[in-house]
């Protein structure tokens, strides 16, 4: 979304009053042994509908609303976004380690590296026997590393908006620019009791909710092209609610001056995309 379109949006913080549950797409029916699991962060349409519910109802007026989010906001109002998937964490080999042992690269584990690098497009004659569609994008491969460095995992799943802005211009982030998932799961059993009795209504009265609780100071952040006063909205399932408050005179941390130079050619998918399986 361009800077001009972003200027039309008002940013809001959504602070959960309690836990949250955003149902996944798997079918669910209450009953003994049923677990209501969810996904987090929620899909954009879920947050959009929650914010739209706070707007005055006008059946005769068509609204063309623009929306961006959701993302994460910490206690210092720093915006955090999903970490790009091409970043790798590098570690330096222990100088006191056995010189005959070589650390193995690890591409899966989330870890804090000594520094970071990124995958780069395949090029060079030594890759000429690799088969791939020459009309499409070349595969991404790890770069050559200095002697003593090895890939020890992936960075934490969240990156500062300011660091992401620099990454899109070719810079590499630092350790302080990443954060792990700032939430925990909470298991809540639900039992529906019959009226005027102490008995469970029936088998459908049992189920277990696996909810999400954001850690202290953390909230969701989203932007929409509408003015919403401080209010509460229903957010997700099981009647959970959140406090919505405008972020006045707040900047998301994107350096738009650097993007005007148009020196890079990196694409980053900011919100979830849909693809049809063949």
Buried (B, 14 or more C-beta within 10 A) or exposed (E): EEEEEBEEBBBBBBBBEEBBBBBEEEEBEBEEEBEBBBBBBBBBEBBBBBBBBBEEEEEEEEEEEBBBBBBBBBEEBBBBBBBBEBBBBBBBBEEEEEEEEEBEEBEEEBBBBEBBBBBEEBEEEEEEEEEEEEEEEBEEBBEEEEEEBBBBBBBBEBBBBBBBBBBBBEEBBEEEBBBEBBBEEBEBEEEEEEEEEEEBEEEEBBBBBBBBBBEEEBBBBBBBBBEBEEEEBBBBBBEBBBBBBBBEEBEBBBEEEBBEEEEEEEEEEBBEEEEEEE
